[in-house]
C-alpha cells in the first residue's frame, strides 16, 4: 500500500489550496480516510475524516474552512482548504482509517503547506 499526498505549496493568508491523496495497493471505496497535519514542534493531528459512506468530521481548527471529499473512480481523497491562516502551515498527510495518529506505523509521503505573507 502506498499513499502519496500532493498539492501543497506556499500561499498568502486567505488563499486556497487543494490537496490530493492518491492510494495504490488498496481500494478506497468504502474505506474511511483521514487528513492529518504536523507543524514544526507539534504532534501530528487528525484534522478531517471521511467515512466509507461519505460522512465527514473536522477538527474545530479547520471546520468551515476545509472540506474533505473522495473520488472512488480515481482512488483519491481530496482536502479543499480555503481561508488559509499562517497557523495552517504544516506537512499534510493522509492515512487509512482516520485513527489516532500514534496508532499508525506507516505514513506515506506528505506535502508541505506554507501560509505566509
N, C-alpha and C positions, 0 to 999 in steps of 0.2 A: 504494500500500500504506500502510495506517495501522495502528499498534499503539497501543493505549491500555491502560495499566495502572491498576488501581484497587484499592480495598480497604484502603489504608493508613490509619494513624491513630496515636493515642497510646495506649500500653498499658503496664501495670506489668510489671516483671520477672517472668518466669514465665508471662506471659499468652500468648495466641494471636491470630493474625490469619490470614485467608485472602486472598491477593491473586489478582486475575484479570487476564488479558491477553486482550483481545478484538482479533482481527485482521479487517481488511476489505481487500478487494482481492486476497486470496490465500487459498487453502485450506490450512489447517494439517494436513490429513490427510496422513500420511506425511512430514511436514516436521519436521525437528529444530528444537527451540526451546530457548532458554536464558533463565534469570533472572539478572539482574545487579544489583549494587548499588554505590552510590558514597556513601561517608561524607565529611563535610567534611574537606578536606585530603588525602584519599586518592584513589588511582586507582580507576577503575571495575573491578570484578572479576566474573568469572563464578562464580556460587555453585551453580547447579543446571541440569541439562540433561536433556532427554528426546529420544530419537531418534524417527525416524519410525515405528518399530515398538514403541516404548514402553520401551526400555532407559533407565535413569536413572543419572546420576552427580551427585555432590555434592562441594563443597569440604569440606575437613576441618572448617572452622569451623562448618558447619551440619549435618554428617552426623549422622543420628539425631534431629534436631530438625525439619528441614524436609522436606517431601515435594512433589515436582513431579508434576503429573498433567495430563491433557488430556481434553477433551470434543470430539470431532471434529464432532459434530452442532451444537454451539454455536460451533464455531471459536474455542475458548477454551482457554487454558492456565492452570493454577492453581499457586499456591505456598502450601501449608499450612505455617504457621510456628508451632511450639509451643515452649514453654520459652524464650521470648524473653529476651534479655540486653541490657543497655544498649549493648554493642558491636554489636548488630544495627541500631542507629539509622543510617539511610541513606535515600537515594532509591533506590527499586527500579524496575528497567526490565526489559522483556522484549525479545528480538530473535530473528530467524530464523537458524537455522543453528548457534547455540551456538558461535560462533567467538571468537577473542581479541577483546577489546573494541576495540582500536586498529584493527581491520580494517573497522569499520563506519563508513559515512558518514551513516547515518540512525539516529536514535534517536527513538522515539515518546515520548508523554507518560509520565512516571514517576509514582510515588506515594510519598509520604513516610511512612516508618515511624519512630516515635519511641518508644523504650523507656525509661521513666523512672519513678521513684517520686515 
